[in-house]
C-alpha cells in the first residue's frame, strides 16, 4: 500500500515537473539572485562595445569623442558608459511564456534606455552573446538540477 502511495506521489511530481522547472528558472534569473551575474555578463559585453550578436555598437562622433576624452573616457568604440546610470539600470527578469516554458529577459529602466532604443545601433545592446548564453544556460541547468533533487528527494 505504501509503495502504491509513493508511486502516485512520484507520478504526480513527474507530471508537474515542467511547471516546477519553469517556475524555478524564473526564480533563478530574478535580479536578487543569479540575475546579478547575468547583468554583469551583459555589462562586460557592452564595455567591449559589443551587442548581443557580437556586433560592434559603433564609434563615437568626433564631437562626442572629444567630450568623452576630456572627461577621461575611452573613445575607441561606443561602450554606453558615461555616467553609469544606464549600466546601473540594467536588470533581469524571468518570464513565464506558458506553464512549462520560461525565458530570460534583460532590460533597463528609465529615459536613457528609451532614448538609446531609438538608435538602430543599440537595439540589441541588451542581451547576451552566444558564449554568455551558454554560460547562463549551464548556470541555470546546475541550479535546476539542485532544485530537482530537492523536489524528488525531500
Residue frames as a rotation matrix with the C-alpha (Angstrom) as fourth column:
UNK 1
0.564 0.826 0.000 0.00
0.826 -0.564 0.000 0.00
0.000 0.000 -1.000 0.00
UNK 2
0.485 -0.470 -0.738 2.81
0.138 -0.792 0.595 2.44
-0.864 -0.390 -0.319 0.93
UNK 3
-0.599 -0.721 0.349 4.60
0.425 0.083 0.901 1.62
-0.679 0.688 0.257 -2.32
UNK 4
-0.094 0.677 0.730 1.46
0.986 -0.040 0.164 2.47
0.140 0.735 -0.663 -4.28
UNK 5
0.822 0.378 -0.425 1.16
0.482 -0.859 0.170 5.84
-0.301 -0.345 -0.889 -2.49
UNK 6
0.043 -0.904 -0.425 4.84
0.083 -0.421 0.904 6.62
-0.996 -0.074 0.057 -3.11
UNK 7
-0.618 -0.225 0.753 4.43
0.712 0.247 0.657 5.76
-0.334 0.943 0.008 -6.78
UNK 8
0.383 0.845 0.373 1.39
0.912 -0.410 -0.006 8.03
0.148 0.342 -0.928 -7.05
UNK 9
0.708 -0.197 -0.678 3.27
0.204 -0.863 0.463 10.89
-0.677 -0.466 -0.570 -5.40
UNK 10
-0.393 -0.919 0.044 6.23
0.227 -0.050 0.973 10.38
-0.891 0.392 0.228 -7.74
UNK 11
-0.374 0.329 0.867 3.94
0.927 0.169 0.335 10.26
-0.036 0.929 -0.368 -10.81
UNK 12
0.735 0.671 -0.093 2.23
0.674 -0.739 -0.008 13.50
-0.075 -0.057 -0.996 -9.75
UNK 13
0.367 -0.696 -0.617 5.59
0.010 -0.660 0.751 15.20
-0.930 -0.282 -0.235 -9.24
UNK 14
-0.572 -0.582 0.577 6.72
0.534 0.270 0.801 13.97
-0.622 0.767 0.157 -12.63
UNK 15
0.116 0.726 0.678 3.60
0.985 -0.174 0.017 15.42
0.131 0.666 -0.735 -14.28
UNK 16
0.930 0.302 -0.211 4.21
0.347 -0.909 0.230 18.75
-0.122 -0.287 -0.950 -12.57
UNK 17
0.190 -0.964 -0.186 7.98
0.725 0.010 0.688 18.84
-0.662 -0.266 0.701 -13.17
UNK 18
-0.242 -0.279 0.929 7.86
0.893 -0.438 0.101 21.03
0.379 0.855 0.355 -16.32
UNK 19
0.603 0.528 0.598 5.93
0.233 -0.833 0.502 23.71
0.763 -0.163 -0.625 -14.50
UNK 20
0.860 -0.350 -0.371 8.14
0.388 -0.024 0.921 23.30
-0.331 -0.936 0.115 -11.44
UNK 21
-0.104 -0.959 0.265 11.27
0.934 -0.002 0.357 23.79
-0.342 0.284 0.896 -13.58
UNK 22
-0.037 0.155 0.987 9.81
0.668 -0.731 0.140 26.83
0.743 0.665 -0.077 -15.35
UNK 23
0.900 0.408 0.157 8.97
0.142 -0.612 0.778 28.43
0.413 -0.678 -0.608 -12.00
UNK 24
0.591 -0.751 -0.292 12.49
0.562 0.124 0.818 27.74
-0.579 -0.648 0.495 -10.71
UNK 25
-0.227 -0.658 0.718 14.08
0.963 -0.260 0.067 29.28
0.142 0.707 0.693 -13.82
UNK 26
0.426 0.461 0.778 12.03
0.329 -0.881 0.341 32.43
0.843 0.110 -0.527 -13.21
UNK 27
0.987 -0.067 -0.147 13.32
0.128 -0.231 0.965 32.49
-0.099 -0.971 -0.219 -9.61
UNK 28
0.318 -0.945 0.079 16.92
0.841 0.320 0.436 31.83
-0.437 -0.072 0.897 -10.65
UNK 29
-0.336 -0.490 0.805 17.15
0.854 -0.519 0.040 34.79
0.398 0.700 0.592 -13.03
UNK 30
0.773 0.629 -0.083 15.48
0.590 -0.665 0.458 37.21
0.233 -0.403 -0.885 -10.62
UNK 31
0.463 -0.610 0.643 17.56
-0.132 -0.765 -0.630 40.35
0.876 0.207 -0.435 -10.03
UNK 32
0.468 -0.264 0.843 18.20
-0.877 -0.253 0.408 39.48
0.105 -0.931 -0.350 -6.39
UNK 33
0.732 -0.200 0.651 19.50
-0.058 0.934 0.352 36.00
-0.679 -0.295 0.672 -7.16
UNK 34
-0.046 -0.787 0.615 21.61
0.712 0.406 0.573 34.81
-0.701 0.464 0.541 -10.12
UNK 35
0.741 0.441 0.506 20.28
0.671 -0.497 -0.550 37.69
0.009 0.747 -0.665 -12.22
UNK 36
0.793 -0.494 -0.357 23.06
-0.311 -0.831 0.461 39.91
-0.524 -0.254 -0.813 -10.97
UNK 37
-0.184 -0.876 0.445 25.64
0.109 0.432 0.895 37.60
-0.977 0.213 0.016 -12.56
UNK 38
0.121 0.327 0.937 23.72
0.949 0.238 -0.206 37.75
-0.290 0.915 -0.282 -15.84
UNK 39
0.970 0.233 -0.067 23.69
0.215 -0.955 -0.203 41.55
-0.112 0.182 -0.977 -15.75
UNK 40
0.338 -0.923 -0.182 27.45
-0.311 -0.292 0.904 41.56
-0.888 -0.249 -0.386 -15.18
UNK 41
-0.261 -0.404 0.877 27.93
0.645 0.603 0.470 39.43
-0.718 0.688 0.104 -18.31
UNK 42
0.546 0.539 0.641 25.87
0.837 -0.390 -0.384 41.94
0.043 0.746 -0.664 -20.32
UNK 43
0.923 -0.221 -0.314 27.80
-0.117 -0.940 0.319 44.91
-0.366 -0.258 -0.894 -18.89
UNK 44
-0.016 -0.979 0.202 31.14
0.025 0.202 0.979 43.29
-1.000 0.020 0.021 -19.75
UNK 45
-0.008 0.099 0.995 29.95
0.950 0.312 -0.024 42.80
-0.313 0.945 -0.097 -23.34
UNK 46
0.842 0.427 0.328 28.95
0.513 -0.823 -0.244 46.44
0.166 0.374 -0.913 -23.60
UNK 47
0.678 -0.655 -0.334 32.21
-0.168 -0.581 0.796 47.58
-0.716 -0.483 -0.504 -22.00
UNK 48
-0.385 -0.778 0.495 33.89
0.370 0.362 0.856 45.94
-0.845 0.513 0.148 -25.02
UNK 49
-0.518 0.253 -0.817 31.50
-0.655 -0.732 0.188 47.77
-0.550 0.633 0.545 -27.36
UNK 50
-0.959 0.131 -0.250 29.60
-0.072 0.742 0.666 44.60
0.273 0.657 -0.703 -28.34
UNK 51
-0.145 0.970 0.194 25.89
-0.983 -0.163 0.081 43.89
0.110 -0.179 0.978 -28.60
UNK 52
0.209 0.325 0.922 24.11
-0.603 0.785 -0.140 40.56
-0.770 -0.527 0.360 -28.08
UNK 53
0.970 0.114 0.216 25.05
0.095 0.638 -0.764 39.40
-0.225 0.761 0.608 -31.59
UNK 54
0.250 -0.968 -0.037 28.75
0.667 0.144 0.731 40.25
-0.702 -0.207 0.682 -31.09
UNK 55
0.302 -0.114 0.947 28.49
0.788 -0.529 -0.315 43.25
0.537 0.841 -0.070 -33.41
UNK 56
-0.740 -0.593 -0.318 30.27
0.673 -0.645 -0.362 46.46
0.010 -0.482 0.876 -32.51
UNK 57
0.199 0.843 -0.501 28.00
0.798 -0.436 -0.416 49.23
-0.569 -0.317 -0.759 -31.28
UNK 58
0.707 0.008 0.707 29.91
0.575 -0.587 -0.569 51.69
0.411 0.809 -0.420 -33.45
UNK 59
-0.440 -0.890 -0.117 32.18
0.861 -0.381 -0.337 54.68
0.256 -0.249 0.934 -32.95
UNK 60
0.151 0.435 -0.888 31.64
0.679 -0.698 -0.227 57.99
-0.718 -0.569 -0.401 -31.25
UNK 61
0.793 0.106 0.600 31.15
0.519 -0.634 -0.574 61.08
0.319 0.766 -0.558 -33.36
UNK 62
-0.158 -0.944 0.290 34.12
0.581 -0.327 -0.745 63.44
0.798 0.051 0.601 -33.39
UNK 63
-0.142 0.163 0.976 32.46
-0.483 -0.873 0.076 65.95
0.864 -0.460 0.203 -31.07
UNK 64
0.838 0.496 0.228 31.22
-0.451 0.395 0.800 63.38
0.307 -0.773 0.555 -28.59
UNK 65
0.605 -0.701 -0.378 34.58
0.641 0.710 -0.292 61.61
0.473 -0.066 0.879 -28.73
UNK 66
-0.329 -0.729 0.600 36.38
0.183 -0.673 -0.717 64.85
0.926 -0.127 0.355 -27.85
UNK 67
0.213 0.499 0.840 33.99
-0.755 -0.462 0.466 65.43
0.620 -0.733 0.278 -24.95
UNK 68
0.968 0.137 -0.212 34.43
-0.005 0.849 0.529 61.89
0.252 -0.511 0.822 -23.65
UNK 69
0.229 -0.966 -0.121 38.19
0.683 0.248 -0.687 62.20
0.694 0.075 0.716 -23.97
UNK 70
-0.275 -0.292 0.916 38.12
-0.289 -0.884 -0.368 65.46
0.917 -0.365 0.159 -21.97
UNK 71
0.491 0.540 0.683 36.35
-0.830 0.053 0.555 63.52
0.263 -0.840 0.474 -19.21
UNK 72
-0.402 -0.801 0.444 38.93
-0.880 0.472 0.055 60.72
-0.254 -0.368 -0.894 -19.26
UNK 73
0.432 0.634 0.642 36.71
-0.331 0.773 -0.540 58.16
-0.839 0.021 0.544 -21.00
UNK 74
-0.559 -0.586 0.587 37.81
0.295 0.520 0.801 55.78
-0.775 0.621 -0.118 -23.75
UNK 75
0.113 0.584 -0.804 36.85
-0.614 -0.595 -0.519 56.77
-0.781 0.552 0.292 -27.30
UNK 76
-0.834 -0.544 -0.088 37.86
-0.412 0.510 0.755 53.74
-0.366 0.666 -0.650 -29.38
UNK 77
-0.709 0.679 -0.192 34.29
0.288 0.527 0.800 52.37
0.644 0.512 -0.569 -29.53
UNK 78
-0.098 0.779 0.619 30.85
-0.715 -0.488 0.501 53.03
0.693 -0.393 0.605 -28.10
UNK 79
-0.801 -0.217 -0.558 30.51
0.190 0.792 -0.581 51.40
0.568 -0.571 -0.593 -24.69
UNK 80
0.175 0.964 0.198 27.34
0.135 -0.223 0.966 53.12
0.975 -0.142 -0.169 -23.42
UNK 81
0.388 -0.120 -0.914 29.18
0.918 0.142 0.371 54.00
0.086 -0.983 0.165 -20.22
UNK 82
-0.140 -0.431 0.891 29.49
0.221 -0.891 -0.396 57.63
0.965 0.142 0.220 -19.33
UNK 83
-0.183 0.148 0.972 27.75
-0.844 -0.530 -0.078 58.27
0.504 -0.835 0.222 -16.03
UNK 84
-0.955 -0.146 -0.258 26.98
-0.060 0.948 -0.313 54.56
0.290 -0.283 -0.914 -15.43
UNK 85
-0.462 0.862 0.208 23.31
-0.698 -0.209 -0.685 55.44
-0.548 -0.462 0.698 -14.84
UNK 86
0.266 0.546 -0.795 22.32
-0.912 0.409 -0.024 53.30
0.312 0.732 0.606 -17.81
UNK 87
-0.424 -0.514 -0.746 24.50
-0.262 0.858 -0.442 50.37
0.867 0.008 -0.499 -16.70
UNK 88
-0.975 0.051 0.217 23.07
-0.209 0.136 -0.968 50.62
-0.079 -0.989 -0.122 -13.18
UNK 89
-0.205 0.978 -0.027 19.53
-0.883 -0.196 -0.425 50.45
-0.421 -0.063 0.905 -14.57
UNK 90
-0.269 0.057 -0.961 20.03
-0.679 0.697 0.232 47.06
0.683 0.715 -0.149 -16.29
UNK 91
-0.314 0.238 0.919 18.17
-0.791 0.471 -0.392 44.18
-0.526 -0.850 0.040 -14.69
UNK 92
-0.888 0.072 -0.454 17.00
-0.220 0.801 0.557 40.66
0.404 0.594 -0.696 -15.45
UNK 93
-0.197 0.830 0.522 13.65
-0.857 0.113 -0.502 39.04
-0.476 -0.546 0.689 -15.05
UNK 94
-0.950 0.033 0.311 12.30
0.135 0.940 0.314 35.60
-0.282 0.341 -0.897 -15.63
UNK 95
-0.374 0.849 -0.373 9.18
-0.905 -0.422 -0.053 35.46
-0.202 0.318 0.926 -17.74
UNK 96
-0.485 0.319 0.814 6.76
0.120 0.946 -0.300 32.55
-0.866 -0.048 -0.497 -17.86
UNK 97
-0.806 0.186 -0.562 5.80
-0.592 -0.260 0.763 32.06
-0.004 0.948 0.320 -21.50
UNK 98
0.169 0.846 -0.505 3.50
-0.458 0.522 0.720 29.21
0.873 0.110 0.476 -20.52
UNK 99
0.849 0.215 0.483 3.09
-0.528 0.294 0.797 26.91
0.029 -0.931 0.363 -17.55
UNK 100
0.784 -0.540 0.307 6.10
0.394 0.814 0.427 24.90
-0.481 -0.214 0.850 -18.67
UNK 101
0.202 -0.738 0.644 8.33
0.908 -0.105 -0.405 27.38
0.367 0.666 0.649 -20.52
UNK 102
0.684 -0.081 -0.725 10.33
0.405 -0.784 0.470 30.23
-0.606 -0.615 -0.504 -19.04
UNK 103
0.453 -0.571 0.685 12.51
0.682 -0.272 -0.679 32.85
0.574 0.775 0.266 -20.67
UNK 104
-0.125 -0.601 -0.789 15.19
0.850 -0.475 0.227 35.25
-0.512 -0.642 0.570 -19.51
UNK 105
0.646 0.290 0.706 14.65
0.619 -0.740 -0.262 38.93
0.447 0.607 -0.657 -20.22
UNK 106
-0.365 -0.757 -0.541 17.34
0.881 -0.468 0.061 41.56
-0.300 -0.455 0.839 -19.83
UNK 107
0.463 0.611 0.642 16.01
0.724 -0.679 0.125 45.09
0.512 0.407 -0.756 -19.67
UNK 108
-0.756 -0.630 -0.179 16.85
0.628 -0.619 -0.471 48.56
0.186 -0.469 0.864 -18.41
UNK 109
0.236 0.851 -0.469 14.86
0.929 -0.339 -0.149 51.26
-0.286 -0.400 -0.871 -16.73
UNK 110
0.076 -0.135 -0.988 14.45
0.368 -0.917 0.154 54.91
-0.927 -0.375 -0.020 -17.44
UNK 111
0.805 0.309 -0.506 14.62
-0.213 -0.647 -0.733 57.54
-0.553 0.698 -0.455 -20.12
UNK 112
-0.122 -0.944 -0.307 18.21
-0.777 -0.102 0.621 56.71
-0.618 0.314 -0.721 -21.10
UNK 113
-0.673 -0.110 0.732 17.25
0.193 0.929 0.317 53.26
-0.714 0.354 -0.604 -22.41
UNK 114
0.418 0.886 0.200 14.17
0.540 -0.065 -0.839 54.63
-0.731 0.459 -0.505 -24.16
UNK 115
0.626 -0.259 -0.735 16.37
-0.553 -0.813 -0.184 57.20
-0.550 0.522 -0.652 -25.93
UNK 116
-0.453 -0.887 0.086 19.01
-0.605 0.377 0.701 54.61
-0.654 0.265 -0.708 -26.84
UNK 117
-0.268 0.413 0.871 16.43
0.430 0.860 -0.275 52.29
-0.862 0.301 -0.408 -28.40
UNK 118
0.731 0.540 -0.417 15.64
-0.075 -0.543 -0.836 54.96
-0.678 0.642 -0.357 -30.99
UNK 119
0.109 -0.792 -0.601 19.11
-0.970 -0.217 0.110 54.38
-0.217 0.571 -0.792 -32.48
UNK 120
0.802 0.272 -0.531 19.32
-0.473 0.832 -0.288 51.14
0.364 0.483 0.797 -34.53
UNK 121
-0.105 -0.954 -0.281 22.88
-0.412 0.299 -0.860 50.51
0.905 0.025 -0.425 -33.32
UNK 122
-0.770 -0.279 0.574 21.69
-0.607 0.043 -0.794 49.96
0.197 -0.959 -0.202 -29.76
UNK 123
0.224 0.971 -0.087 18.54
-0.893 0.240 0.380 47.88
0.390 -0.007 0.921 -30.22
UNK 124
0.732 0.003 -0.682 20.47
0.065 0.995 0.075 44.69
0.679 -0.099 0.728 -29.41
UNK 125
-0.180 -0.827 0.533 22.74
-0.568 -0.355 -0.743 46.15
0.803 -0.437 -0.405 -26.74
UNK 126
-0.165 0.202 0.965 20.84
-0.928 0.301 -0.222 44.32
-0.335 -0.932 0.138 -24.03
UNK 127
0.921 0.370 -0.123 21.07
-0.390 0.878 -0.278 40.58
0.005 0.304 0.953 -24.27
UNK 128
0.287 -0.835 0.470 23.82
-0.386 0.348 0.854 38.01
-0.877 -0.427 -0.222 -24.15
UNK 129
-0.021 -0.389 -0.921 26.09
-0.989 0.146 -0.039 36.82
0.149 0.910 -0.387 -26.92
UNK 130
0.550 0.333 -0.766 26.22
-0.396 0.911 0.112 33.09
0.735 0.242 0.633 -27.62
UNK 131
-0.402 -0.783 -0.474 29.15
0.159 0.450 -0.879 32.40
0.902 -0.429 -0.056 -25.31
UNK 132
-0.872 0.103 0.478 27.41
-0.474 -0.421 -0.774 34.16
0.121 -0.901 0.416 -22.43
UNK 133
0.211 0.974 -0.086 24.09
-0.935 0.227 0.272 32.46
0.284 0.023 0.959 -23.22
UNK 134
0.235 -0.214 -0.948 25.91
-0.030 0.973 -0.228 29.13
0.972 0.082 0.222 -22.94
UNK 135
-0.815 -0.579 -0.023 27.36
0.046 -0.025 -0.999 30.16
0.578 -0.815 0.047 -19.56
UNK 136
-0.539 0.695 0.476 23.96
-0.841 -0.418 -0.342 31.24
-0.039 -0.585 0.810 -18.28
UNK 137
0.365 0.674 -0.642 22.36
-0.694 0.656 0.295 28.07
0.620 0.338 0.708 -19.63
UNK 138
-0.178 -0.523 -0.834 24.85
0.242 0.798 -0.552 25.96
0.954 -0.300 -0.016 -17.70
UNK 139
-0.934 -0.142 0.327 24.38
-0.243 -0.421 -0.874 28.06
0.262 -0.896 0.359 -14.57
UNK 140
-0.127 0.974 0.187 20.61
-0.989 -0.138 0.050 27.64
0.074 -0.178 0.981 -14.78
UNK 141
0.321 0.224 -0.920 20.90
-0.370 0.924 0.096 23.91
0.872 0.310 0.379 -15.52
UNK 142
-0.608 -0.623 -0.492 23.05
0.234 0.451 -0.861 23.37
0.759 -0.638 -0.128 -12.42
UNK 143
-0.840 0.358 0.407 20.63
-0.541 -0.505 -0.672 25.34
-0.035 -0.785 0.618 -10.25
UNK 144
0.168 0.944 -0.284 17.62
-0.937 0.242 0.252 23.48
0.306 0.223 0.925 -11.67
UNK 145
-0.045 -0.265 -0.963 19.39
-0.068 0.963 -0.261 20.18
0.997 0.054 -0.061 -11.07
UNK 146
-0.948 -0.317 -0.022 19.83
0.021 0.006 -1.000 21.08
0.317 -0.948 0.001 -7.39
UNK 147
-0.510 0.828 0.232 16.17
-0.841 -0.424 -0.336 22.09
-0.180 -0.367 0.913 -7.14
UNK 148
0.229 0.594 -0.771 15.00
-0.715 0.640 0.280 18.88
0.660 0.487 0.572 -8.84
UNK 149
-0.521 -0.476 -0.709 16.99
0.146 0.768 -0.623 16.78
0.841 -0.428 -0.331 -6.38
UNK 150
-0.961 0.222 0.163 15.22
-0.228 -0.307 -0.924 18.57
-0.155 -0.925 0.346 -3.52
UNK 151
-0.227 0.941 -0.251 11.87
-0.973 -0.210 0.093 18.23
0.035 0.265 0.964 -5.32
UNK 152
0.285 0.342 -0.895 12.11
-0.494 0.853 0.169 14.49
0.822 0.394 0.412 -5.85
UNK 153
0.024 -0.350 -0.936 14.02
0.618 0.742 -0.261 13.58
0.786 -0.572 0.234 -2.71
UNK 154
0.418 0.221 0.881 12.83
-0.348 -0.857 0.380 15.83
0.839 -0.465 -0.281 0.11
